């Protein structure tokens, strides 16, 4: 059960990449904060 398939690996990499991309965009973060508060 410890074996990680290539698809799972790519999936996790994509999620990590998307999160990093979102965090690196200050404009989107600012509008996000403004919408909340």
Secondary structure, DSSP 8 states (H G I E B T S, - for coil): -----HHHHHHHHHHHHHHHHHHT-HHHHHHHHHHH-
